[in-house]
């Protein structure tokens, strides 16, 4: 993930807060508990009851971050929390992963919820009073929030066990930042043990607190790192000139827009929630090519961001054409992708179902439409989606009035902790409805 700085945005952003149960006639009809309340009213009450506890545990995670592959204390804390709820807990799948299993009293489908665990290697300024106690390591991407939300959902649903039709798996995944954990959990047989029918997850981001954003298909641009290998003989000036020509040949945006200015994702005029967003139909390279020599050969490397999957196979031939057209055919050794992680692709049917459920239960403004694809970032949740139909949400974490900006991987990253309440309430209800539907 790219390291970014953020200028505080002065947009007239209204913070969209989750509203009470919608009384629309077309809303789903929730079942009742013994007190005559709907399950979802109970979900809201239980979320409110445990909210302060979840804030406390989030801050404990924030103060004690652990890098990918080293999430030992984090694993122990999660394991104990789930055991205290009465869940079956597995820690023998891969690394420091934890899987909590909640079985409802009635038979039904199996749903997985995924939360990532690892922190980042950086020492950016942190405005929180509960700063990291570990020098050079921070929860600067919001995984501490993700874990608090996952534990909160587990606790809320454990209180509704008698009403649940099916099983919920809480996957706490290590090593997301290295794009390794999800793949290794799958390779180590996780899905042969738990067999989920659907999977869900989220990432906190810079959109307003209280807002959930989602769309079918790709949530992020396709990220690839391209490497051009040439025989020695080109001067530094020629290599720089060639790199610029390649970047220009690949470059595509609409109307002179700048989708690499990631802070604009929350701009109501050009951001993700506007149908005319600048974050669609683009292709660009991430800054200048890295140029170096090795074994008497020259190399040019850069990250590329492309929103259109059908264009991906055209990139290498187009780069080769630029090299040949500029008279360097005899110097050309190879053009290849040296990194090409899969991207998050939401299941269309499940995404529409999730939007319908959340809007019916908590109001139309609970879920914002997403019209774009975010560059620079990605998530190895994509590996789960290759095996299981799933949906990945953006959870708003910024409060512009408070000066809290949840721009991941950037200095002064903060998250409004009310996002925990929104996440626990909304996604507990979503899982209940998905379980209780045929």
Secondary structure, DSSP 8 states (H G I E B T S, - for coil): -------------------S----TTS----B-TTS-BHHHHHHHHHHHHHHHHHHHHHHHHHT--BTT--HHHHHHHHHHHHHTT-EEE--SSTT-EEEEEE-SEEEEEEEEEEE--BBS-------SS--SSTT-B--SSHHHHHHHHHHHHHHHHHTGGG-EEEEEEEEE--TTTT-HHHHHHHTTHHHHH--SEEEEEEEEEEETT-EEE-SEESB-EEEEEEEEEES---HHHHHHHHHHHHHHH-B-STT--TT-GGGGG-TTTSTTSTT-SSSS-EEESSS-EEEEETTEEEEEEEEEES-GGGTTHHHHHHHHHHHHTT-TTTEEEEEEEE-----EE-HHHHHHHHHHHHHHH-GGGEEE--S-BSS---THHHHHTTSEEEEEEEEEEBTTTTB---TTSTT----THHHHHHHHHHHHHHHHHHH--
